[in-house]
Amino acid sequence: MTRVLSGAVLIVVAVAAVWFAPAWLFLLIAELLVILACYEFAGLVRASALSFPTVVATIAAALTCAAFSRATPGRGTALEVVLRPG
């Protein structure tokens, strides 16, 4: 039941951030959600007796989120630059 309630709260926060938050706050909330998701995943991996580099994976995920949030002036977003053919 705790997971359902925390999931419901996170969904409300995410939807509110998309509609009402300025760009810097949206990025901050997105980063926090990425970090929470990484630690949740790490807990699931540990429960299955596998090893998982939690800190490295969390830093990589947060940096990826930050990189894709930056707009490249005159060239589009980072995702458009990556997907652009040539």
N, CA, C and O of each residue as an XYZ file, in Angstrom:
344
protein
N       0.820     -1.193      0.000
C       0.000      0.000      0.000
C       0.871      1.267      0.000
O       0.508      2.283     -0.592
N       2.029      1.185      0.677
C       2.926      2.339      0.735
C       3.431      2.706     -0.653
O       3.529      3.887     -0.986
N       3.752      1.700     -1.465
C       4.234      1.969     -2.827
C       3.156      2.634     -3.673
O       3.458      3.513     -4.481
N       1.931      2.233     -3.499
C       0.828      2.823     -4.260
C       0.645      4.288     -3.870
O       0.473      5.150     -4.731
N       0.682      4.559     -2.579
C       0.516      5.942     -2.123
C       1.686      6.824     -2.543
O       1.484      7.955     -2.983
N       2.912      6.310     -2.408
C       4.057      7.125     -2.824
C       4.046      7.326     -4.342
O       4.426      8.391     -4.829
N       3.621      6.328     -5.077
C       3.494      6.474     -6.528
C       2.453      7.514     -6.901
O       2.662      8.307     -7.818
N       1.340      7.513     -6.197
C       0.286      8.497     -6.468
C       0.777      9.917     -6.175
O       0.493     10.841     -6.937
N       1.509     10.089     -5.082
C       2.047     11.407     -4.749
C       3.055     11.855     -5.803
O       3.038     13.013     -6.219
N       3.931     10.951     -6.238
C       4.920     11.305     -7.260
C       4.263     11.655     -8.591
O       4.743     12.538     -9.302
N       3.190     10.986     -8.932
C       2.475     11.310    -10.176
C       1.876     12.708    -10.090
O       1.950     13.474    -11.051
N       1.290     13.043     -8.958
C       0.713     14.384     -8.785
C       1.797     15.451     -8.873
O       1.600     16.484     -9.513
N       2.929     15.211     -8.241
C       4.042     16.179     -8.288
C       4.562     16.321     -9.714
O       4.833     17.435    -10.163
N       4.702     15.212    -10.429
C       5.212     15.259    -11.797
C       4.258     16.010    -12.726
O       4.699     16.821    -13.541
N       2.970     15.750    -12.610
C       1.992     16.446    -13.462
C       1.966     17.936    -13.127
O       1.903     18.769    -14.031
N       2.012     18.278    -11.856
C       2.040     19.696    -11.466
C       3.299     20.372    -11.985
O       3.253     21.527    -12.407
N       4.420     19.667    -11.959
C       5.671     20.248    -12.458
C       5.604     20.508    -13.954
O       6.100     21.531    -14.426
N       5.007     19.610    -14.693
C       4.896     19.790    -16.140
C       4.043     21.007    -16.464
O       4.370     21.764    -17.378
N       2.967     21.203    -15.735
C       2.058     22.293    -16.066
C       2.440     23.642    -15.471
O       2.235     24.674    -16.111
N       2.988     23.655    -14.264
C       3.116     24.922    -13.550
C       4.546     25.374    -13.251
O       4.759     26.554    -12.973
N       5.512     24.491    -13.297
C       6.853     24.831    -12.831
C       7.674     25.550    -13.907
O       7.532     25.256    -15.094
N       8.532     26.492    -13.493
C       9.498     27.065    -14.440
C      10.537     25.998    -14.800
O      10.616     24.958    -14.148
N      11.318     26.258    -15.824
C      12.247     25.258    -16.356
C      13.239     24.758    -15.308
O      13.502     23.557    -15.244
N      13.793     25.645    -14.489
C      14.786     25.220    -13.496
C      14.166     24.301    -12.446
O      14.805     23.344    -12.010
N      12.931     24.581    -12.036
C      12.260     23.742    -11.050
C      11.859     22.401    -11.659
O      11.928     21.364    -10.999
N      11.441     22.431    -12.919
C      11.103     21.191    -13.618
C      12.329     20.278    -13.685
O      12.220     19.076    -13.447
N      13.490     20.842    -14.008
C      14.719     20.048    -14.058
C      15.065     19.496    -12.682
O      15.452     18.333    -12.568
N      14.936     20.294    -11.651
C      15.229     19.840    -10.298
C      14.315     18.675     -9.904
O      14.777     17.686     -9.336
N      13.042     18.794    -10.202
C      12.098     17.715     -9.890
C      12.411     16.477    -10.718
O      12.353     15.360    -10.203
N      12.739     16.657    -11.985
C      13.090     15.515    -12.831
C      14.329     14.805    -12.300
O      14.380     13.576    -12.282
N      15.323     15.569    -11.871
C      16.536     14.972    -11.307
C      16.216     14.190    -10.031
O      16.725     13.086     -9.837
N      15.383     14.749     -9.172
C      15.007     14.045     -7.951
C      14.266     12.746     -8.265
O      14.490     11.728     -7.610
N      13.391     12.782     -9.259
C      12.672     11.567     -9.650
C      13.622     10.520    -10.227
O      13.453      9.327     -9.974
N      14.606     10.949    -10.992
C      15.596     10.013    -11.536
C      16.398      9.370    -10.402
O      16.638      8.163    -10.420
N      16.806     10.161     -9.431
C      17.569      9.626     -8.301
C      16.728      8.641     -7.491
O      17.210      7.575     -7.108
N      15.469      9.002     -7.231
C      14.585      8.086     -6.507
C      14.371      6.791     -7.282
O      14.351      5.712     -6.690
N      14.214      6.888     -8.583
C      14.018      5.690     -9.403
C      15.251      4.799     -9.385
O      15.127      3.575     -9.336
N      16.432      5.389     -9.423
C      17.667      4.595     -9.378
C      17.803      3.863     -8.056
O      18.185      2.694     -8.036
N      17.497      4.528     -6.954
C      17.596      3.861     -5.663
C      16.510      2.798     -5.493
O      16.747      1.779     -4.844
N      15.348      3.014     -6.051
C      14.305      1.987     -6.039
C      14.758      0.772     -6.839
O      14.590     -0.365     -6.397
N      15.326      1.007     -8.000
C      15.832     -0.090     -8.825
C      16.965     -0.832     -8.111
O      17.036     -2.060     -8.160
N      17.841     -0.090     -7.456
C      18.945     -0.717     -6.721
C      18.415     -1.618     -5.609
O      18.968     -2.690     -5.362
N      17.364     -1.198     -4.948
C      16.751     -2.042     -3.919
C      16.188     -3.329     -4.488
O      16.314     -4.394     -3.884
N      15.567     -3.226     -5.656
C      15.044     -4.431     -6.308
C      16.173     -5.367     -6.726
O      16.047     -6.585     -6.602
N      17.263     -4.812     -7.216
C      18.399     -5.632     -7.633
C      19.028     -6.322     -6.419
O      19.346     -7.510     -6.474
N      19.205     -5.578     -5.326
C      19.777     -6.174     -4.118
C      18.888     -7.293     -3.582
O      19.394     -8.289     -3.066
N      17.584     -7.143     -3.696
C      16.666     -8.179     -3.222
C      16.804     -9.461     -4.028
O      16.472    -10.541     -3.537
N      17.288     -9.354     -5.253
C      17.477    -10.552     -6.072
C      18.920    -11.058     -6.006
O      19.317    -11.904     -6.807
N      19.688    -10.553     -5.073
C      21.066    -10.987     -4.806
C      22.024    -10.744     -5.978
O      22.965    -11.513     -6.178
N      21.793     -9.704     -6.733
C      22.697     -9.312     -7.806
C      23.447     -8.057     -7.383
O      22.995     -7.322     -6.505
N      24.585     -7.817     -8.005
C      25.318     -6.594     -7.690
C      24.906     -5.495     -8.670
O      24.589     -5.760     -9.829
N      24.919     -4.270     -8.179
C      24.518     -3.123     -8.983
C      25.284     -1.903     -8.494
O      25.247     -1.594     -7.303
N      25.980     -1.200     -9.391
C      26.731     -0.007     -8.968
C      25.782      1.186     -8.768
O      25.615      2.007     -9.670
N      25.180      1.272     -7.613
C      24.126      2.260     -7.349
C      24.595      3.687     -7.568
O      23.931      4.456     -8.263
N      25.724      4.050     -6.989
C      26.196      5.437     -7.069
C      26.566      5.798     -8.510
O      26.201      6.867     -8.998
N      27.282      4.916     -9.180
C      27.699      5.187    -10.565
C      26.477      5.289    -11.482
O      26.395      6.195    -12.311
N      25.542      4.372    -11.335
C      24.345      4.385    -12.183
C      23.488      5.617    -11.916
O      22.922      6.194    -12.844
N      23.391      6.017    -10.662
C      22.593      7.195    -10.315
C      23.230      8.464    -10.876
O      22.528      9.322    -11.413
N      24.537      8.590    -10.757
C      25.224      9.763    -11.314
C      25.079      9.796    -12.832
O      24.824     10.855    -13.405
N      25.240      8.644    -13.490
C      25.101      8.590    -14.948
C      23.688      8.965    -15.381
O      23.513      9.688    -16.362
N      22.691      8.486    -14.667
C      21.305      8.805    -15.011
C      21.012     10.297    -14.797
O      20.339     10.922    -15.617
N      21.514     10.858    -13.703
C      21.290     12.286    -13.433
C      21.994     13.163    -14.469
O      21.433     14.162    -14.917
N      23.208     12.797    -14.847
C      23.927     13.574    -15.869
C      23.238     13.472    -17.237
O      23.179     14.450    -17.981
N      22.724     12.294    -17.557
C      21.996     12.132    -18.817
C      20.738     12.997    -18.824
O      20.432     13.644    -19.825
N      20.019     13.006    -17.720
C      18.817     13.840    -17.609
C      19.176     15.318    -17.774
O      18.486     16.047    -18.486
N      20.240     15.757    -17.126
C      20.659     17.157    -17.227
C      21.110     17.502    -18.640
O      20.822     18.590    -19.137
N      21.817     16.579    -19.288
C      22.308     16.845    -20.642
C      21.157     17.005    -21.629
O      21.213     17.859    -22.513
N      20.132     16.202    -21.487
C      19.013     16.288    -22.411
C      18.068     17.445    -22.089
O      17.171     17.747    -22.876
N      18.259     18.086    -20.956
C      17.411     19.228    -20.619
C      17.948     20.523    -21.208
O      17.214     21.507    -21.306
N      19.202     20.539    -21.596
C      19.829     21.751    -22.112
C      19.482     21.954    -23.579
O      19.541     21.011    -24.367
N      19.128     23.150    -23.942
C      18.871     23.472    -25.341
C      20.161     23.993    -25.969
O      20.923     24.727    -25.339
N      20.386     23.608    -27.195
C      21.545     24.089    -27.930
C      21.072     25.246    -28.808
O      20.286     25.018    -29.727
N      21.524     26.481    -28.560
C      21.027     27.630    -29.314
C      21.229     27.460    -30.829
O      22.337     27.205    -31.301
N      20.144     27.605    -31.562
C      20.209     27.530    -33.014
C      20.251     26.124    -33.570
O      20.158     25.942    -34.784
N      20.390     25.119    -32.712
C      20.499     23.741    -33.199
C      19.410     22.847    -32.640
O      19.318     21.687    -33.042
N      18.583     23.334    -31.733
C      17.537     22.517    -31.151
C      17.965     21.923    -29.825
O      19.010     22.280    -29.283
N      17.156     21.016    -29.305
C      17.486     20.378    -28.036
C      18.561     19.323    -28.246
O      18.877     18.970    -29.382
N      19.119     18.824    -27.156
C      20.156     17.800    -27.250
C      19.647     16.554    -27.960
O      20.384     15.933    -28.726
N      18.395     16.186    -27.712
C      17.833     15.012    -28.367
C      17.736     15.219    -29.872
O      18.034     14.305    -30.641
N      17.323     16.405    -30.301
C      17.248     16.683    -31.740
C      18.628     16.657    -32.380
O      18.776     16.196    -33.511
N      19.642     17.147    -31.669
C      20.992     17.144    -32.193
C      21.492     15.708    -32.335
O      22.131     15.369    -33.331
N      21.208     14.876    -31.358
C      21.643     13.476    -31.407
C      20.943     12.723    -32.532
O      21.570     11.919    -33.220
N      19.670     12.971    -32.723
C      18.900     12.216    -33.715
C      18.981     12.785    -35.129
O      18.553     12.135    -36.083
N      19.526     13.993    -35.269
C      19.602     14.623    -36.584
C      20.585     13.863    -37.473
O      21.719     13.623    -37.058
N      20.178     13.478    -38.688
C      21.077     12.715    -39.574
C      22.052     13.630    -40.320
O      21.691     14.192    -41.353
N      23.225     13.782    -39.837
C      24.225     14.561    -40.571
C      24.337     15.902    -40.129
O      25.143     16.663    -40.664
